[in-house]
Amino acid sequence: MRVLVVPSWYPSSQEPLNGSFFREQAAMVAGAGHEVVLLVPRLVPLPRWRGTDPGLEHDGDLTVLRIALPALPRPLQRVEQRLMGHLAEQAYRAALPELPDVLHAHSVMPGLLIAQDLAVRWGRGVVLTEHRPSSLEAPRSAARQAHLLHALAEAAVVATVSEPFAEAIGEHYAVARPEVIPLPVPERFFSAEFTTGSDGQDAAGAYTFLHVSNLVRNKRAEETIEAFARAAEQVPARLVIAGGTAERAERLRDLAVRLGIQDRVEVLGRVEREQLPAQMARCHCLVLASAVEAGGTVLGEARAAGLSVIATATWAGRAWVDPDGGTVVPIDDTEALASAMTTMAGERRATDPGHRETLRERARGIFSSDAFLTRQVEAYHRAVAGEDRPRMLFHAPFPTDPRPRSASRLRPLRMLEAFAEIGYRVHPVLGAPRQRAVAFRTARRRRRAGQRFALLYSENSTQPNLLATSIRGAAAPFLEARILHWARRHGIPAGEFYRDVYWRFSTSLRAVRTPRAAVMNLLYRLDLAALRRARVHLFLPSERMAPIVPVPEESSSALPPGATVVVSPTPPGLHLLYVGGMGAEYGLDACLEAVAMTPAATLTLCVPREQWERQRSRYAQHLGERIRVVHGSGPELEPLYAAASACVLFVEPGEYRTFAAPVKFFEYLGHGKPVLLSRGTYAGELGERLGIGPVIEYSAQALRQELEDLHAHPERLARYAESARRVRHDQTWAARARQAADRLLAGR
């Protein structure tokens, strides 16, 4: 496999340790039999830039191509990514004969921007590994941010170097949690021979702490020395500090003198990387008191060398400190750090050779080159395989939310995942207006480069497209129409899920002031006109919605929500669960009254807190030991489902409910639960057709009679549950994606 690595920084003759782990990782991949080229960019301010000045080097099995690229000022950053990609491609093609099979970017800026632009030009997949905590803090122009968000959305694999940092990346960029590929440790750290004495002391007769870093302020070297000074009052110990510039080393020596511990602190200054394993082998415990640490390369190296570790509660510290061989302390808490050092030296951790070997073996399963190569090469294969799939565009006039709290945001995420599950290479055109505009330009470039799209699937918003995201940053009133007309012009079959038509009903905008209601109504109609003009196929929650939109029958079809299959027990009894909204229009009165009159039944209502507060006075009279209200979402719902023997959608019928397909109906079905439904609703009709629960006239008395009969004949509930577990596999999100693709491709 030919791999093009694009690191955002890399060692040079002036800074040989800057990004040295990039070089080591690339060498590991090359050593496994792959052809690895590194494209190393150096950003130069535009006034001083004098061309790419490419330089080709050979470093063992690695080929390194260094180029200079212009760093553009904010007004020009709209064209920054494409310019960097153009210059990088020119330099690559002039120096090397064959294109890579996959691109691997290290950090988003500039590595990902360059790699993603090259991927568009060449039709290749991108793997991103984010290492840099400052990527979450750096202020960016709106244009650069839009390009970065789109590049992240397009990447085949997004990875980072520790579990807590992955959570932070997902939260910051609003993307699915990246996978974790720990930073690898070269074999020489695992094979370094221990040189401490059998009593756990070095030649100077003391327990030895080690701090290794570039000694920038983030690493908290001064605080480490201060904490050690306190610990040294209690236990015989030494501190060795390695790394940093000569100037920084001298300042730390002066601090040790001022604290009166100069005879116990050895500041080595810069240590060649090849000498580090031997240095670690002479010590017992690494201390890394950083304020911020994403992957903590040195933590893995210390564990590979068999050292105990004291680290602060950074992302890396929380992820990689072995509880059996280390301690995590709060950030910037010198007293806690001193206490941990005192305890570590007093207990003489990692002084026994057998214990050190145990720590080392546990580290091998995480940080060895073999463990790294298994994960990294598998990511490359996934990226390569993804480019062989049929391509499609997935459009939404808003960002997808990886942790959705509403049905309107859950569906787009599940459909996007489902199209990937059934075998498509999904290219997203979503987000705020600037990000969608970048994605649309990318789609046009891909098509011009010969990359064909099989279809375009869109999810509309509950708001008009213009208002689907905040218009404070940017507005693109005609962008969606342009996207759809472009698809039609180039023969790409397009379909859009038209979510609802609340705006068609007189009460739909009653909470909105009249002028705004009129504007919104106009915007809804303009969106619909654009869909008709582009001849977009409309997917609807049910076929009954077509005459209300209105849309011709031949231009629409039903595409209700899907189910996510979850293994959940069905306990005996009549323990009912309702999960959903609690607005005035839901009409849950009859349900609560019926349960209150049925001693054998219990009911849990899981509803949004703010909606409950607004409706409390309406329903509070029914609450008691058998009827309770809780609040939760996502994973918090699973214990509620596990305790439920049936779910309820016993809501008041109305015109809207004759065609609405509630997401919660399919969530109940996915859990294999019987569902009690009200007659006169589309959900009731669907439940009756699937045979997953009784359909009951909407009245408290009718529901009470049904509950009493279910209590007297529990086998009925068991049959409904069995039916739900059987039919749910035909109602999944993947089934919906296949249904949509088949319909669009049949029309083609």
N, C-alpha and C positions, 0 to 999 in steps of 0.2 A: 504494500500500500504506500502511495506517495502522500506525505503529509506536509502541508505548508503551515508552519507555526508563525503567528503574528503576535509577538509579545509587546506590551506597551512600554516596557523598559527591559534592558539587557546589559550584561557585563561589557565593559570596554576597557581599553588600556588605562584610561584615567580612573575608572571605577570598576575594578575587577570583581567586586563582590555584589554589585548592583544587579539583582535578579539572577544570581548564580544558580538558584534552584530551577529557573527556566532551562538553563543550559543542561543541568543534570537530568531533568525530566526528558528533554529532547534526546539526550544521549542514551537514556534507558530505552526509549522507543526505537531509536536507530539500532541499538544493540539487539533488539528483538527481531531484527530482520526487515524493518521498514525503512523506506527512503525519506529522510527528514530534511527539509529546507526551512531556514528561519529567515523571515523577512522582517528586518529590524528597522522601524521608523525612528527618525530623530526630528522632532518638531522644531522649526526655526521661525521666529517672528517674520511675518511677510516682508517688512522693509529690508531684512538682512538675508532673505532667502535668495540663493543664486543658482537654483536648479537642484535636481535630485542627487547629483554627485554619487552615483551608485558605486559600491565597493563589494566585490565578491571574495569571500574568504572560505578556506576549508579548515575545519576544526575537527580532526579525527574523522568520525563517520558523518559529521554534520556539515552542511553547506550553509553559509551565512551570507545573506545579501543585505547590506546596509544602505539605506537611502535617507536623504533629507527631504522633508515635506514642509510646506508652508503652514504655519498656524495663522488662521484667518481671524480678523477682528469680527466682533459680533454682527455688524451689518452684512457681512459676507458669508456667515456660517450656514446659510441655506444651501450653498453650493459646496460647502467644505468636504462632505463625505464623498461626493461624486468626483471632486478634483483629486482628493487623496487616492481614491480607487483608480482613477485614470493614470496618475503618475506611477502608482505601484504596479499596475499592469504593464505599463511601458517598460519599466525597469526589469520586471520579472521575465517578460518575453524576450528582451534583449540578452538576458544572461543565461536563461535556462530553456531547454528544448521542449519539455513536457509539462502539461498542466497537472496540478495535484489532484488527488482523488477526494481530499477533504481538507478543510481549513480549520485551524485551531487558534482562536484568539485568547490571549491572556489579558484580562481586564477590559473594561468597556471603552476606555478612552486612552489612546486612539485605536487600540488593537481591534476591538469589535467593529468599529465603523469601517476600517479598512477591509477587514475580512469579509464583512457582509456585502460590501460593494463589489468585491471580487467574486463573491459567490453568485451575485446577480448576473454578472458578466459571463461567468463560466458554467452556471447551472450546477453548482456544488453545494454540499451541506456544510454548515458551520457548527463547531463546538466551541462554547465559551466557558472559560474558567475564570471566575472573579476572585481575586486575592486581596484587593486593596480596600481597606475600610474607608478611605477618603472618597471612594466612588459614591458613597452614600451622602456625602456632605458637600461636595464641590458644587458651587453655584454655576449654573449653565444658562445659556441663552435659550429662549423658547424653541428656536430652530434646532439647536443641537440636541436639546432634550427630546424633541419629537423624533429625530433620527435615531437616537439611542433607544427609545422605547420601541420603535418599529424594528430595529435590529434585534433587540431582545426577543420580541414576539416571533420573528422569523427564524431564530436560531434553532437548529435541530435538537441540540442538547445544551442546557444551561446547568453548569455545575459550580460548586464552590468548595471550600477547603475545611469546613467544619459545620456541624449541625446547627449550632446557634447562629452562625453567620448566614447560613442558608435561610433561616427564618427571617433574619433582618433584611436580606436581599428581597425575599418574596414580599415582605411587608412594604419595603421602600418603593419597589417598582410595580407593586400590585400584580405580580405574576405568580404562577404556581411555584411551590417551594422547590428550589433547585436541588438536584441530587448532590451527594457529597463524595468527592474523590480526595482523600487525605493526601497532603504533600508527602511524597516518598522520601525515604532516607537511603543514601548510598550504603552499599554492603559494608564498606570499611568501618562504619559506626557499629554495626552488629558484630564485627569480628575483632574490634579493638580489645586487647588483653588488659584485664584489670591489673593495676599496679599499686593499689593501696595495700597496706599491711594487713595481716590476718586479724588484727584487733580493730580494723576499721579506721586506722589513722594513717596519714601520709607520713612522709619522711620527717616532717617537722613536728609530728606527734599530735595533730589536731584533726578534728572532723572538718572536712573541706567543702565549702559552698562554692558554686561557680555561677557567674553571670556572664552570658555571651550576648552581645548585640552590637549595633552600630552606635550605641550610646547617645542617640538623639533623645530629646526630653521625654518623648512618649514612653521610652523604656524605663524611666524612673530609676536611673543608676544612683543618683544622690540619695533617694529614699531607701534604696537597697542598702547602701553603706550606713545610713543612719539607723536602720532597723538592725543591721548586723552589730553595730556598736552596742545597742541595748542587749542583744542576745549574748555578745561576747562577755558581758558582765556575769552571766550565769553559767556558761559552758565554755570549755576550751574548743575553739573553732578558728578556722581561717576562711578568708574570702578571696577568691581569684576573680578578676574582672578582665575579660578579653574582648577586644574589638575597639572600634572608634578611631578617631583621628588622634594624632599626637597631642594636639592642643586639648582635646577633651580628656584624654588620659591624664595629662598633667593637672588639670583642674580637680579630677577625682583624687589624685594623690594628695593634693593640698587639702582637700576635705578630710581625708583619712588622718592627716597630720593634725588638723584642728580638733578632731574628735579624739585624738590620742590613741589611735588604733593602727598607726602606720606599720607597726611590726607584724600585724595580723592581716593586712590587706595588701594584696599584690595586684597592681594594675599593669597588665601586660601590653596594652595598646593593641595595634592590629596584629592578628594571628592569621596566617595563611590557612585557608580552608582545609588543606590536606593535613595540617597539624592538629586540627580540632579533635578528631577521634582520640588521639593519644592524650590530649589535654583532659578530655572528659574522663578517660579511663583512670586518671589520677585523682578524681574528685568523687564526692558522694551524692551531692544534691545540687540540682540546678535551681536557681531563683530567677524568675521572670515576672517582675512586678509592673508590667506595662499598663498604661491606661487603656489602650486599644490594641487588640491583636486578633486578626481574622483566622489565620491558619497556624501560626506559631511553629515555623519550621524547626526551631531549636528545641521545642518540646518533644517532637518526634525523635530528633537526634539524641536527646538526653535519654529518652526511654530506650532507644535502640542500644545505647551504651550501658544500660543497666542502672542509670541514676534514679534516685528519687527526685521529685519535682515539687517545688512550691511556686504556684502561679496565682495571679490575681484573677478575678471572676470576669475576664474578658470572654469573647466568643470562643477563642482557642483554649483558654484556660478551663472553661466549663466543659469543653468537648474532650480534651486530650489528657487531662490529669488522671492517672490511674489511682482510684481510691485506695488500693492496697500499697501504693508506692508514692503517694503524694498528697498534697493539701492545697485547697483553693481558699484564698483569703479575699476580703473585699478590696476593691480598687482604692488606692490612695489612703490606706489605713496602715500607717507605719507601726502602730502598736500591735495590730493583728499580725503583721508580717514578722515583727520581732518575736512575738509569741510562737509563731509557727516555726521559725528558725531555731528557737530555743528547744522546742519539743522535738524537732527533727534531729538535732544534734544530741539531745539527751537520750532519745530512743535509739540513736545510731542507725537510722534507716539506711538501707542499701550498703551496709558494711559487710554483710555476709556474702561471699561469692555465690552461694546457692540461691540466695534471694535475688541477687542481681541478675542471675541467669534466668530466673523465673520472670522478672520484669522484662527482660530482653525478649524472651520468647513470646510473651503476650504482645509486645510491640511489633514483632515480626508479622503477625497476622493483619496488622493495620497499616504499617508504614514501609514494609519491604518493597523492593522493586517489583517482585512477582505480584504482590497484592495490587500495587499501583497499575502495572501493565494490564492486568485482568480487567480492571475497571475502565482504564483509559482507552484501550484498544477496542473494547466492546462499545464504548461511546462513539468511536470513529466508525465502526461498522454500522451502527444505527443511523448515523448521519449519512453515510454512503447509500445505505438501503433506502432511506427516505427519498432520495432524489430519483430513484427508479420507479416510484409510485406515480399514479396519475395525479396531476396537480388540480387544485380547485381554489377558488377565492371564497373566503368567509368574511362577510361584511356585517358590521353593526355600527350604528352612529354613536357609539359610546364604548368605554373600555369594558372588557370582561372583568369580573370580580372573582378572584380565586377563592374567596370565602363569602359567597353571596348570602345575604340575609332576607332576600325577597324572591318570590317566584319569577318576577320579571327579569332578574339578574341570574337566576339559577339556570333557566332554560338555555340562554346563549352559550354559557360555559359547557353545559352537558352536550349540546349539539356539536360544538367545536371539537370536544373530546371524542364524540361518537364518530364523526367523519374520519378522524385520524385512526380510530379503532377499526373501522371497516376498510382501511387501506389507502386513504388519500393522503397526499402531501398537501397539507392545509397551509395556505398563505393568507394570513389575517389582514383585513382592511378594516381596522377598528380603532377606537380611542377617541381622543379629542380631535377637533377639526384639523389641526396641523399634522398630527400623526396619521390621520386617514389620508390627507393629501400626499404625504410622503409615501404611504403604502400604495396609493393609486399610481403615483409616478413609477414606483418599483414594479408594479404589475405590468404597466405599459412597456417598461424596459425589458422585463423578462420575455414578454411576447415578441418584441422586436429581436431578441436574442435567440428566438426559436423555441422558447419554452411555452408549450401550449396548455391552456386551462380547459379542463373537461366541463366545468360548470361553475356557476356563482350562486352561493346560497347566502341569504341575508336574513337577519333578525331585526325587526323594527323596534322602536321604543314605544313606551306608553305615552311619551310626549311627541310633539311634532319633531321632525329631524333637526330643525334649526335649534330647538331647545333641549335636545337629548343630552347635551353636556353644557357646561357654563359657556356663555358667549362673551364673557369678560376678556378672556385671553385671545380669542379669535372666533370668527364666524365664517361659515362657508355655505351660504344659502342654496347654492346650486350644485354642490359637490356630489350629493347622492344621485341626483338626476344625471350628472355627467358620467358617473361610474356605470349606472344602469344602461345608458345609451351607448357607451363605449362597448359594453359586453354584447349588446344586441348587434351593433355594427360589425363586430368581429365574430359573430356566430357562436358566442358563449351562452348557452341556455341559462337563464337566471330565474330564481324563485325567491320569494320573500315571505317569511312568516309574519302575517298581519295579526298582531297580538290581541287587540280588543277594539271595540267600537263604543266605549263609554261616551265618547263625544257625540254620538248619534242620538243619545237620549237626553231628554229635556233636563234631567236632574244631574247630568254628568258633571257640569261645570257650575253647580249651584254655589259652591264655596268660593268661586272666583268672581271678581268684579266684572260687570258687564262688558266694558271695553276690552279687557284682556280676554274674556271668553270669546268675543267676536273675532279677535285676532287669532286666537288659538284654533278656532273653528275653521278660519280661512287657511291657516297653515296645514291643518289636517287634510283639507280638500286639495291643496296644492301637492302634498305628498302623494295622495292617491292618484291625482291626475298624472304625475310623473311616472308612477308605476304602470298606469294604463298605456301611456304613450310609448314606454319602452317595452310594452308587451311582456311584462314580468308575470310569471305564474304566481298566484297568491296561494300560500298554504295557510289554512285557517284552523282554529281550535276544533271546529266541527263543521260539517257540510251545511248545517242549519244557519250558519253565520253569513253565507254567501249573499242571500237576498237583502240582508241588512246593510252590507258594506256600501253599495251593492257591487257585485261582480258576476259576470256570466259564469254559468256552471262549468263550461269547458275551459275556463281560465283559472279555475281554482280547484282545490282538493283539500280534504281534511288531513291535518297533521297534528294530532293532539300531543300533549307532553308524553314523556317516556318514564319508565320505571328503572330505578337502580336496585338490583337484586341484593337484598341484605338478609343474611341468616338471622332470624329472630324467633324466639320461642313463642308459643301461644298457650298461656297458662289457662287453667280451668276457671270457670266462673263468668261473671258479667262485668268485667273491668274495662270500661270504655275510655277511649282517648280521642280528643279533638285537638288537632294542630292547625292553626290558621289565623285568619283575621277575626276582628270582633267589632267591625263597624256597625252602624245602625242598620245597614241594608242586609246584614247576615241573618238576622232573625233567629237567634238561637233559643228564644224563650220556650218554645214547645219542647225542645230537647231537655232543657234543664228541669222544666216542670215534670216531664215524664220520669226522669231519673229520680227526682225528689219523691215521686209517688211509688217508686219501685224499690222496696227494701233490699232486694237481692243485687241491685246494680250500683256500681260506683262510676264516677266520671271525673277524668282529669282534663282540664282545659289548659292547653299551652298556647298562650296568645301574647302578642307584643305588650310590653308593660304600659306604654303610653295609651294604647287603645283600651286596655282594661281600665285604666284610671278614668277615661272618658265615659265608659259604659258601666262602671261599678254600681252606680245607684240603680241601674236597670236590672242587674242580675244578682246583686249581693244577697237578696232575700233567700235565694236558693242554696247558698253555700252552707256547708256543714261538714260532718265527718266523711260523708260519701261523695261530696262534690267539692273539688278544690281547683284553684287557679295557680298555675306556675308559669314561669317565663324562661325561655331557652331557645337555642337554635343549634344547627349543625350537630356535632358529636354529643351535645347535651341531650338530644332527643332520644338517643339509643336506649338508655335505661327506661324511659317512658314507654317506648315501643315494646321492650322486653316484658314489661309488666301488664301490657294490654292484651286482653283476649279478643277485642274487636275495636274498630275505629268508627267514628261517626262523621257523616257529612249531612246531617239532618238539618238543613237550612231552609229558610222560607223560599218557596218557588217565586219566580218572577220572570219577566220577559228575558232579561239578560241571562238568567240561569238555564234557559231552554237551549242555549248553544254554547255556553261557557264550559270549558274542560279544565277543572281545577288541577293544578300541579299536585296538590296534596292527595287527591284521589289516587294518583299513580305512585306517590310515595307510600301510601298505605298498602297498595297492591305489591310494591316492591318488597315490603316487609312480610308479605304473605298473610296479611290480616283480613278477616271478614270486614265488610264495610256496611253500616246501616245508612240507608239513603232515602231521601225524600222524593216522592213521586212528583212528576211535573218538571224535573230537571234533566239536563243532558247527562249529568253524572249518574243519575238514577237509571236512565235508559241504558247507559253503557254498563253499569254494574249488573243490571238484570241480564243483559246479553252475555256477559262474561260469567255469570253465575257465582258472584263473589259475595253476595249479601242480599238481605231482604230490601225491597223497595216499598216504602210505607207512605200512606196519605199524611200530609203535613198537619198533624194535630197532636197535642200532648196525649190525648186518650188513645189514639191509634198506636203511638210509639210505646205507650205503657203496656198495652195489650201484647205488642210484639216482644217486648222485653220479658214479660211474664211467660210467654210461650217459649222463648229461647231458654229461659231458666228451667222450665219444665222439661224441655227436650234439648239438652246440650249437644246431642248428636247433630242437630241442624247446624250449629255454629262450627262444629268440627268439619262438616261437609263443605261449608263455605270456605273455611281456611284451607282445606285440601285443594279446592278449586282455585283459590287465589295463588297458592304455591305452584300450581300447574300452569296456569295461563300467563303468569307474570313474565315468563321467559320470551313470550311473543310480543311483549309490550315494552321492551327496553328502549333506551335512547339509541342504541346501535340499530335496532329495528326501524326507528324513526328516520335515522340518517339514510339507511338503505332505501326506505320508502321514498324519501325526497329525491335521492340521486336517481332512482329508477324512473320516477315521474319526469324529471327534467331531461334525462337522457333519451327517454322514449319520445318526448316532444322534438328532440333534435333530429 
